[in-house]
Every structure is written in structure tokens, then in C-alpha cells.
Amino acid sequence: MHPRIISELRAIVGERGLITETEQLRTYECDGLTNFRVVPLAVALPASGEQVQAIVRICHREGIPFVARGSGTGLSGGALPVESGIVISLARLNRILDVDLPNARVVVEPGVINLQVTQQVAPHGYFYAPDPSSQSVCTIGGNVAENSGGAHCLKYGFTANHVLGLKVVLPDGEIVELGGKTLDQPGYDLMGVFVGSEGTLGIATEITLRLVKRPEVIQTLLAAFHSTDEAGAAVSEIIAAGILPAAIEMMDNLSIQAAEAAVHAGYPQCEGLLLVELDGPTAEVALSMERVTAICRSCGAWEIRLAQSDAERLVVWKGRKAAFAAMGRVSPDYIVQDGVIPRTALPRVLREIKQLSEAAGLRVANVFHAGDGNLHPLVLYDRSVPGQEHIAEELSFDIIKLCVQAGGSITGEHGVGREKQKYMSTMYAEPDLDTMQLVRCAFDPRHLANPDKLFPRPRLCAEKPGRYEPHPLEQAGIAELF
């Protein structure tokens, strides 16, 4: 990067706010998906929205691609840097700007940690509903980029359901405000377009969130089954009975072993474990929990346990939320996937995943949001064994194809990023992808904001929809690189 540009960036963020040393840059070479690594030219750490705007204006003027980054906990390569570009880290934009309890909303900067929002308002009887497993470290800005969910999205919805307004720096440096402070704004839902756009449309510098009143009572049930078939059938039966739990999570034996080794949650050793949480008025929860218990027993549950206190309930959830990180206790390496299937397909798809696992000779652990069919299969392998990494990658993608064939999606909450670009075409035809590209070009015609993500091939804004011709790289037979 030209010394003049380095000097301009340093003038904006200060000496300690710009990283250019190669060894320090390697800290930012990947996100939670470590398969892809790229060292950026520089990393800027702005401390205000105005500094973000000034940096983006330089990037626009000089044609420098940029990638916004939060805590780097993403699992799809969405925050992967660009070799010819810079990373804009939002870690220093970590203030809660306003708490408006009478109107149940809060305004935060993108670097605020997810769990901090709930911690801020919990003494007043409120909480922030989206709760990814990484909520103690992931940022609100990253949640907005990926439209993150979490265990309780079954009842409370994803990030998109809890964002009221955004202040956004567009890729040309212009600032716009999307949405507002009310639940439903007239006009085009541009905020809905931005949430989940994976950093390709700009950078949010202020985010207005909706808060939720803490329910009167919360109860968590553990049900142990002899198989994931039985546990999956129980999930479908619970929803079919008209019961809407706050969360229904499923863990198989491998994930139980890992969680127990890490946090000693006291889970029963079984082939399929359900965690069912109900919340609401006391009488309603008591009646619904009786029905859930009866359904679990009818589907083959051999042990049912109800958490007897808030402390016990937190231990139960600690085990579930630690499952991904804990997997390192049973395997040196693993790939986390993120597909979605219809709930009714759970037993069949889990059986087919097992068949794929046996055919590949690798273990697959399953821990996921069963209530909305959002699977998180973990493909376990050993990188030190020659060729095993590639077998694991193929197996993980075979699982994603299986999800699409079952009527589902290639991602539920982790995003497409770099990892799943080439599988977008398994869900969408060329005209669909062209339409998405038109939206992207309306925000970023120069393709500077998190470029080369989401789409299965390089696309330029000058391309005309409906007139697709193979890219030269595709003609050369190496389109799989994208």
C-alpha cells in the first residue's frame, strides 16, 4: 500500500489504531473458519463512526477493497480479508449509546458484545433475545451481518426480528439511516436487505435493538432417547401439538461426550438428548411442560429431568453452548457445518448423515437447533493424516447437498461467506443470483465492500442480468475455486 495512504489512515485512527506489521496482521488472516487464510495490507481500528466513514472514503477514492470485522467468530469465512485490501476492525466501537426501557429498545455500536446487552438491561427485567452459542464473545455488528440466531430463535426469531434501525456507512462513504425506532417503517424494507448481507452493502456504525421483557417463569427439560430417530420424532410431535418452546436443542452421543468433558453439565449418556425450554406465564408453562413430558415419553424417552433452579438451568445451557469448542476434546480437528431442513425430515436426514459418515470413514457429531431444523453437524478428522482434511471437506459438503435435497438450505445462521459460495447455485438459478447482484450493485457498484463473497463466481456490476456467459475461469475448468 502506498505510504501516502498509510499516512492518511494513521492520521484518522492514530498510531495505535493502524496495524501494518506482517506478524500482527496474521491475527486477522481468518475468522473462526481457519481453512482459508489471507493476510491483509493493513488493519484499521476506528474508534468512532466518523472515523469509519473517513476510512471508507479513502478506500472508495483509491479503489481499495475493505472487509469489516467484529470478534472474528464467524464460521463461513465471511470476515476473510482480501490480499489487496484492508480490514476495518470495529472492536473499539463498543459503547452502549442509549438504553430506553419505557420503549424497550437500546442503541449500540457494532463492537458491543452480544451478551453485554442482556447484562445491561437484566436488572430491569429485560433481555436481548438472539443468543448465538458464541454470545459471550461475538459482536452485535457481526450478528447483523450474518443475521445470527441462536438456541432461542425458535420462539423469538433471528437478529432481523430484533433490529429496529441502523446507521450505515455505504461503500462510497455516504451515511444513511435505515429503519428507525419503531417496529414497522413505511416504504421499502432496506433495513431488512442490509441485515444478513454479510458486510457486502456497507458498515453499520449504530444499531437500534428491540428488547424483550423477561418471562414470568422459565423451565428447562432434558429428555434422553435411545436414538436420534426417537428424539427427532419428539421434536416434530411437540411442534405439531401446537406448543411453541423458547428452544429445542438436540445433541447426539459424541457431542454429549465432548460437552461433559469440558463443563460437566451432568447430561445422561444417551444416543439422542433433547433440551426443551418453555417460558411464559406460570400456569401456561406448567400445562405445556406436562404435554411435552408426555410426548417425550411416548416417543421413547427413558429419562426425563427438569432443571430445579436457575443455577441448574444455566449449567444445562453451559454444556450446550460449549459443545462446539469442546469438540477439540474428542478430535484434533473438525469442520462445523450449518444446513437447514424441515423438522419432519430430521430422523431421515440424521440417518443419512450417519450413512455418509460411515462411507467416508469419519465421525460426525450432531448438536443443533432442532426446533427450526437448523443442523450443525461437526465433521471430525485429523489434519496430520494425509488426505483426511479433503475427505472431511467433501463429507461436509455432501451433508449440505443433502439438506438442499431435503427441501432445506445451505445455511441457517453462519452465512455463505467464502466457504459456501459454490453451493449457492444448488439453491438458486442464474436469474435469482442476477437479481441479488442488482441489489448489491445498487449499494456497491465498485465492488469494494467484502468482495468475492456470497456469489459462486466473480460478477461485475456491468454484467446484464439474463445474459449469463461462462466466466473465463469457468471455461478453464477451475470454477470450483470460487
Secondary structure, DSSP 8 states (H G I E B T S, - for coil): --HHHHHHHHHHH-GGGEE--HHHHGGGS--S-TT-----SEEE--SSHHHHHHHHHHHHHHT--EEEESSS--SSSTT---TTSEEEE-TT---EEEEEGGGTEEEE-TTSBHHHHHHHHGGGTEE---B-TTTTT-BHHHHHHHT--BTTHHHH--GGGTEEEEEEE-TTS-EEEEE-SSS--SS--HHHHHTTSTTSS-EEEEEEEE-EE--SEEEEEEEEESSHHHHHHHHHHHHHTT---SEEEEEEHHHHHHHHHHH-------SEEEEEEEEESHHHHHHHHHHHHHHHHHTT-SEEEE--SHHHHHHHHHHHHTHHHHGGGT-SEEEE--EE--GGGHHHHHHHHHHHHHHHT--EEEEEEGGGTEE-EEEEE-TTSTTHHHHHHHHHHHHHHHHHHTT-BS-SSS--TTTTGGGGGGT--HHHHHHHHHHHHHH-TT--BS-S-SSSS---TTS-TT-----HHHHTT-GGG-
